[in-house]
């Protein structure tokens, strides 16, 4: 069963976003660098079609740098630029200012500052970025998706005002893999997912691309040719404890894998590549 995630208030959020974008010159969409396509909200791209836009691949400290580069290239087209970012960035404001200048050159003045909005799905790191720009904890950050915040307005510099988006912009699951990737990243509420199923999907992908890292973390041995469930059992045997009767605690093992992936403990990993995403989209359309 694929991830089922039917957030409410989509039309309300769309209306709010539409109104908000009315006076806006540049749209910044924050994405999770580990799952840039899955963490996008297609509504943003649709409503911001004619505006200069900046894609911020955030949490790049957790993502595979080579794949982040592939995504940065993929997003680069007229009117759009993409930058990588993470919470350790010393001057995120400067990076955003430069990106705005690149994508909308000579547009902002002291009399009429460039109006820039920052949006993205919950948990992608918007509050963390805004806090780090303002240097104050004015936005609440948390690791649970769905925390509502009031809107902020920040002067990035004399010529650029930054706004955040009110309301919730939920992800839209357009391909099944995208649902699993969102769930693995922690962007989907716990009660909307089966942790074992998500851990198995995650492991199937990691076995393919990050076998060495999995072995280094869990000491699995020769991982090539192993199935996702075999690797999960191994992890359970080594880390998750055993249940009475000598059975592996699969629930515990699943939680360990997900938590290790989210914190970056297994390594820097990305769950989708541009060419794969294209193929998944094609398959979903044909299904
Ligand atoms: P928001 O819902 O988009 O406002 O997301 P938050 O700013 O609340 O961030 C969600 C979680 O991601 C928090 O636990 C942050 O500490 C974490 N986070 C945000 N940015 C980064 C980043 O660049 N790297 C890492 N590793 N974690 C981040």
Boltz pocket constraint, residues with backbone or C-beta under 6 A from the ligand:
constraints:
  - pocket:
      binder: B
      contacts: [[A, 58], [A, 59], [A, 60], [A, 61], [A, 62], [A, 85], [A, 86], [A, 87], [A, 88], [A, 120], [A, 121], [A, 122], [A, 123], [A, 124], [A, 125], [A, 126], [A, 127], [A, 128], [A, 129], [A, 140], [A, 141], [A, 142], [A, 143], [A, 144], [A, 147], [A, 262], [A, 263]]
      max_distance: 6.0
